[in-house]
Amino acid sequence: MPNRFGLKDLLIVALLVAVLVSVWLAMKQFDRQWDRMSALETQTQQLVSEQSAMRRDVSELLDKLETGGLHLSGGGGGRNTGSSNAALGGLEESYDPHARLDAARADPEFAEGDRVIDAFGTNVGRITPLVTSDAYGRRIQIYVLEGLTTTDPQTLETVPLLARSWTIEDNTEAWRRHVDAEMARPLTEAEVRDEPLFPMDGTADEQAAYVAERLAEGRREGDVVSDPDAPPATWITFTLRRGPVFSDGEPVTAEDVKFTFDLLQNPAVNAPALRQFFDNLKACEILDERTVRFAIKRPHYEALGHAGGRAVLPKHFYERFTPEQINQDTGLLLGSGPYRMRDPEAWRPGQPLELVRNERYWGTKPAFDRIAFREISNDVARLTAFRNGEIDFFAAQPEQYEQLLQDEELVARSQHYAYDTVPTGYNFIAWNQRRDGQPTRFADVRVRQAMTFLTPREQIAADLYLGYAKPAAGPFAPGSPQFDPSLSARPFDVTRGQTLLAEAGWSDPDGNGVLDHPEHGEFRIKLTYPSGNELGDKIVLYLKDAYARAGIVLEPDPLEFSILIERLDDQAFDAITLGWGGGAVERDLRQTFHSVQAKKGGDNFMSYVNPELDVLIDQARMTLDGDARMELWRAAHRIIYDEQPYTFLFNRQTLRFLDGRFRNVGLVTSGLNDRTEWFVPMSLQRWTD
Amino acid sequence: MLTYIIRRLLLMVPTMLGITAVVFFVMAFSPGGVAGNIISAEGDMDSGQAAVLRAYYDARYGLDQPKVVQYGRWLNQISPIGWGSALNDQGLPETTGFGFKWPDLGESFSKGRPVLDLYAEALPVTLLLNGITVPIVWVVAIFSGVYAARFRGKWFDVTSGTALLALWSIPVIWAGVLLIGFLANEQWLRWFPTGGLSSTGATEMAFLPGFSLAGVWERGWLLDRLWHLVLPVICLVYGSFAVLSKLMRASVLETISAEYVRTARAKGLPGGRVLWGHAFRNALLPLITVAAGIIPSLLGGSLIVEKIFSIDGMGKLTLDAIFARDRDLVLAGALISGIITLVCILIADLCYALADPRVSYD
C-alpha cells in the first residue's frame, strides 16, 4: 500500500506539535500569573488587616466617648437575661464577646496561621443562609454570620455581639387588657366573611355552614394577637455597635437587621421551618441608623433570643437577588463573622469548601488562616484520613472510641474528649395512648410507669454505650435550671414493673408466659424504629429480652425513615423510638407534650393529654422572669416524670478525637470550646499559606 | 432508512410514557412519606419542623393532590407544549397560559433546587470516572480476549482466565476498603489520598505540576485530580474485565476457525495480519451489541465506589432521591436514562445495517 510519509503529513505533524507547544506555553504563563496573583493577594490581606485594626480603634474610641468613657471591666455574673422589665444597658456594655479569644492571644505560645480541617459524613447541599436545610450548612454559617446577640458558652446567657446593648419594655398588661376585651367581644358574621379561609367560591350552603361553624367556635386568640392593631406584648430595642463591618467592608446597620427579618418573612423564600420560629414577631422597625426595635406579638421568654440570635444579613448584598435566586443559588454567603468565603457567590456543591479568615473582622481575630470542610462518607476512610492527618476531627461511636484509646500511636498524636453538650438531645420510646380513636393499653399511666421500670437503661448504657450515656430522667438537660434535681431516672426493677402491671389488670391466667388483659388481650407490642443503625438494632434486642421477662412480647419493627415518618403522621404505631435534637438552650415543651400537638401530623404523636401540664407550659412560655419560669418548668418536669408519656432513654455524650497540635482546647458548659479559640504554636503548624 | 428512524423516534414517546408512568405509580403507591430534610444528620429530629415542612411541600409541589393529577402535572411540566407555570409572590406555583414553553424537569424538594442543576453537577463526575474506566476495560479485555483465543489452552489463556474471574468475584466494597486501608494509610503505604476528587487547597494550586516560586515541588491541580482518581478507577475497572474478555475470546475463537481465516493463512499472510485484520474484525460484531447496553450504564454511576471514596456522582444522587421519595428527581432520572437507552438501542440497530450489508430497514 502506498502509505508513504509525505510532505503533507510532515506539515500536519509540525502544526500539531506547534499547537500543543503553544497550549503548554499558555498554560505555563497562566500558572505564572497565578503565582503573582497569590503574592498580591497576600499583600492586600495585610493592608486590609491593618486598616481594620485602625477602624476598630477609632470605633472603640467613639463608643467610649458616647458612653461617657464608661467601661466596666470583667463581664458576666449576676445577669439574668430576659428576666427584667428594666433596661439592662450598663451591664451588657461591659460584656466583651471576644474576651475568651483575647485570653487565648495572651498565651505566649500563641501564633496565627495553620488551618483546621473538619470532615462531614455527607455532602453539603448549600450554604446560603435561611434556605439551608441541613445541619452541615449551618455549621459553616456560624463562622461567617453573626447575630445581634449570642450565647455565652460558659454561662449560656444571651450576651451582646453585633448589638452593644438592648432594652426590653414589657407591655404585657396593656396587651392582656386588649386581648381580654377583644375575646369578650362577640364575633360578627361580617368578620367571618372577611376571613381568609372563608369559601368565597363556594356554594351558599357551604358559606352558611362555614359561618355557622365559626360563630359557634367564637373568636380565636391567635387572630386577636396577630391583628395589626393589637398592641405588642413586648418591645425589644437593640443598639448596634459602631465597629462591625461585613467582610466586604460595608458597616452593619439597622437597615441590615430589618432587611434580614423582612427577607425571612417573605413567603417566597424557601424557609418554612425557620419562619415558624418567628411567627411571634410582629414588626421590626428602624429607629435610627444604629437602633432597631422589635415588637413581639405575645409574651414569650424566647423573644429576645429569637430576635437577637438571628444572623444579620447584609442588605446591599442579598437585595441583588430575587427570592427565587436565593432559593436556588447554593453559595450566597456573606456576613460579618470572623471567617468568609473567598467568593461569596460562587460556591457550588462538590467544590472544595473553605473559609478564609476575614481580615476586616471587627473583633478579635481568630488564629487559623482557614477552616476547611471535607466530605468523607465512608467511616473507614474518615478514620484513615484522621490517622494520616488529612483531617483534624474524628467523631467516634462508643465502641470505636474505646478501641482507639488502645491505639497508642493514635493517642500520642491526638487529644480526645468525651463530653456532654448543652443544648443536649435525648432519645426515647413513645407509648402511643390512642390508636384509631380508641385508648390503647398505654393510656393507663401505671402501664407506662411499668414499662420504664422494665427498661434496663443502666445495663444498655453500660453494655452498648460503654458508659458514654446516662439514663435520662426527663426532657431537660441534667444540671440545667429547668431540670428538677430531686428526680432521678427510674431504676430497672422487674418486680415493681410487674406489680404496677398487675394493678392495671394484667395477669397471665393461661400460663403461656404472656400477660393478658380482659380488654386489651395479650400484651404484644410492635416497637417501631429507624432501620439501618447497628446500635439501634442492638438496643431493641436488649429491650425485647428485658420485656419478655415480665411477660411482654416485643416485636421489632425497623422501618426506613420515610415510611416511619408516615406512621408517625397517622399515629399508626404501638411504640416508637426516636431522638429529639438539641434545640435551644432552654427547651420548650409545647411542641412535644402540649395537647394542641396531639393531632394528626403533630409532634405529640403519642396523644398524651394532661390539662394541668398544658397550663404549666403555657404559663412558662409567657413568663419573662427567669426564676419564676424555671419553677414552672420544674413543675412540668415533675408531671412528665410521674406520667411517663415517654420512657426517656439516654442523654448521650459526644466523643471526639482532635489532632494533637491544637492548643487552648477545653470544655465549657456548652461542650467543647469553639475552634476559633484554638491555636497552633508556630513550631507545630502544618499548613502554611 | 429515514422513515424507519422517524418511526422509531415516534415510538419512543409511548414507551417513555409507559416507563415514567410505572416509575411514578410504583413510587406513589409504595409506603413512605416525604422524608427529605425532616431528620438531621445525627439522626435526631427537630420538634415542630416536620409538620411545617410537609405543609409547605404540599402547597408548593402539590403533593397532596390525587396521584393521577400529580402525574398529569408532571407530564405537562416536561412537555414542550402545555400550560406554563410561574411562582407568585407567595412562593406558590400558578398556572399561566397555554402554548409553547421550555420543558422543565422540575425541582427536587428534598434539596430545594432545580433537578437540572443537580444532574448538571453529578453527571460530569460520573462521566469523568467512566470516561477513564471504560477505555481501560475495553483495551485490556480485547487484548486479553484475543490472545486467550489465539493461545487457546496455553498458559496465557488459563492464567488470564483464572485471574480475571478471580478479580470479578472480589466484592467492590471489600476491595475499596482494603485499598484505602493499605494504600492510603500512614501506617502502611500512603501512596494515595483517602477520598474525594481534590486535595484540601487544590483551588490554589497551579494547573500544571512544577516548582513554585520558592523552589518547592508542587503537583498542580491536574496531577492532583489524577492522583485522586487512581483508587476509584481501580475499583471500577477490575471487576469488569472478565465478562468482556470472555466474550471477546469466544467470538475470536469462532472466527479463527472460519474458512476465510484458513484461506488467509494459506495465501501466506503473516500471523498478526490474519489475527487482527481478518479474525478480529469479524469478531467485533457481538461487541457492538454489548456496547449499546453499556453506554446508558455509563451514566448510572456506581453507588458503592462513590460512597467509599466520597465522590458525589449519579449513583448517590439517585439513591438519595429514592430514599427521600423525591418525585421530580426520580422521574427525571428515569426519563433521562430511558431516553438514552432507547437512543442507544436505535443506534445499535442502525450500526448493524452499516456493519452487515444483509440487514436493511427499507
Interface residues (C-beta under 8 A of the other chain):
Chain A: M27 K28 F30 D31 W34 D35 S38 A39 R115 I117 F120 G121 T122 N123 G125 R126 V131 S133 D134 A135 Y136 N266 P267 A268 V269 N270 P272 A273 R275 Q276 P323 E324 N327 Q328 T330 R342 R348 P349 G350 Q351 P352 E354 A372 R374 E375 I376 S377 N378 V380 A381 R382 T384 A385 R387 N388 G389 E390 E409 G425 N427 P530 N533 E560 F561 S562 I563 I565 E566 L568 D569 L578 G579 W580 G581 G582 G583 Q591 T592 G601 G602 D603 W687
Chain B: P31 G32 G33 V34 A35 G36 N37 I38 I39 S40 A41 E42 G43 D44 M45 D46 S47 G48 Q49 A50 A51 V52 L53 R54 A55 Y56 L87 N88 D89 Q90 G91 L92 K111 G112 R113 P114 D117 E121 V125 G176 V177 I180 G181 A184 N185 E186 Q187 R190 P193 T194 G195 G196 L197 S198 T200 G201 A202 T203 E204 A206 F207 L208 G210 S212 L213 G220 E306 K307 I308 F309 S310 D312 K316 F323 A324 R325
